[in-house]
Amino acid sequence: MSTPPLLYLASGSPRRRELLEQLGLTLQRVAAEIDETPLPGETARDYALRLAVEKAAAGEAARVAAGLPAAPLLAADTTVTQDGEIFGKPADAPDARRMLAAFSGRSHRVLTAVAVRDGDALHTAVSDTEVWFKPLSAAEIERYIESGEPFDKAGAYGIQGRAAVFVERIAGSYTGVVGLPVFETAALLSACGFVFP
């Protein structure tokens, strides 16, 4: 049995790693630290795509600096938006409370941008999913915040975790909301010579 092809992952997200490992890929993480401050007037889609591309560039620079062999590299960014506002990772409990209250009984959008570098080529895609939350009580929000789950996630929730009970329905990619749209990602990697399943 041949060894699966190597893919560098410019992300510390365990959720992205798990989704890629499900595809049978051999992963090696590289660092990709960038400034994630939105630019004035930047749309959520442009913001997510810019960050994914910048993370891919930072990851490639880290790979070269470490003297690692060349191979395709993937980076991604997940951004939550509602009414033109970008919701990043909450700074603290009040910020998480504000975000969850904003989503209560309404829909919001989750955009995950994926960037794959393969030599000089750059392949990108953006997944756009609408998510509807049920009306949330103050007690539900407090219990969720106390769980600690909101604090490393854009929009202050993880659909694959305890917040799954908040989600009435989605229109789009479930794995995109988790943090990496598998369909779009497989298409990008296929363009780089990866074969699935």
N, C-alpha and C positions, 0 to 999 in steps of 0.2 A: 504494500500500500504506500503510495507516494505521500510525501510531506505536503500539507496544505501550503499554498503560497503565503508569503509574509506580507502583512499590512501594518504600517505604522499608524498608531492612533494618537492623535494630538488632542487628547481629552483625558481627564481624570474621572469621568463619569462611569461608575460601575454599571449603570443601566445601558449605556452605549456599548461597553465591553461585552456584556451578556448578550445583547442583540446580535453583535457581530460574531461572537463565538457560536451562536446558534446556526450561523451560516457556514460553519466549518472552517473559519479563518484562523490563521496563526497570527497573533497580535503582539506587537511590542509598543509600549507606551513611550512617547517622547513629550518633553515639556513644551508648553505653548502658552506662556504668560503674556497677555496683552491688556491694554487699557480698554475696558468695556463701557466707557461713558458714551451715551448716544450723542450724535452730532446735532446741532440746532436744526430743527425742521426735518430731521431724518424720519422716514416712515419705518414702521416695525419690520416690514419685509426687507427694505434696504439695510436696516440695522443688522438684522440676523444674517443676511448674506455677507455684509462687510466683515462682521466678526468671524464667520466661518472661514472666509478667505484669509483674513489676517492671522487666525489661529493656524491655518495650514502653512502659511509662510513662516510663522514663528517655529512651528514644529519641524519644518524642513531645515531651517537654520540650526536648530538644536541637533538634528540628525547629523548634519554635516560637521558641526563642531565636535560631536562625539565620535566622529570617524566611523559611523555605522554604514553598512552597505546600502546602496540605492535600492528602493522599493517604493511602490505607491504608498501614499500617506493620506489619511482621512481626518478631517476636522469637521465639527458641527457646532451650531449654536441654536438654542431653543429660546424663543421670545414669546411672551404672552401679551396680547393687546386687547383693549376695549375702548371704544370711543376715541380713538387716536392716541391714547396713552400707552406707553410701553411699561410693562410690569416686569421688572427684573427679579432677582432674588431679594427677599425681604431683609432689611437691615436689622430689624428687631421685631419683638412681639407686636407692638402697635402697628408697624408697617404690614406685618402678615395679616393682622386683624382687618386693616383697611382694605387690603387686596381681596380677602375672602368675602368681606361684606359687599364689595363692589360686584363680585361675581354672583352673589346670592340671588336666585330667582331669575337670572338673566343668562345670556350667552356671551362668550368671549372667543377670541381666536388664538390658536397656538400655531406659531410658525417655526418650523425647524429647517434651517438651511444646512446643506451638506456640501463640503468642498473636498474634492479628491485631486491631489497633485500626483502626476505620473511623469517624471522627468520635467520637460518644459511645458507639458500640457496641464491645463486646469479644467476640471469638470465640476459643474455646480448644479444643484437643484434645490427647490424650496417646497416644502410640504405645508399646506395651509388647511387647518382643521378647525371647524367651529364646535365648541363645547358648551352644552347647556347644563347649568347647575340648578338643582332644586332650591327653593327658599331655605336658607340656613338660619337656625336660631342662634342667639348669642351663646348659648350653652354649647352647641355643636362646634361653633368656631373656637371657643375657649378650650374644649377638650382636644380638638385637633392641634391647636397651637401647643398645648401642654405635652403632646406626644413627641414634639421636637421635629416632626417630619417636614414642616414647611420651609425650614431655614436654608437648605441648600438647593432649592428648586425655584425656577422662574415662575412667577405667579403665586408662589407660596403654597403649592400643592403638588402631589404626585398622584397621577391617575392610577398607577399600578400599586399604590399603597392604600392607606386608610381612607384617603379622599375619594376612592372609587365609589363610596356610598353617596357622595354628593352629586355624581354625574348622572343626569337623566338620559342623555343621549349625546352622540357626536355625529358630525358629518365630515368625513375625511379619514385620516390615517390614525389609528389607535397608537401604533408604534411611533408615529411622529410626535404625538403628545407625550409619550414616554421619554422621547429624546432623540430618536433616530428612525426616520421613516424607512422601513426595510425595503419596500418596493422601489422607491427612488434610489436608495443607496445601492441596491443590487444592480440597477440599471447603470449607474455611474461606474461601479466596479467592473461590470461586464465590458464596458467600453475600454477598460484597462487590461482586459484579457482574463479576468477571473471568470470561472465557470460555476454556475449554480444549477441545481441544488448540490 
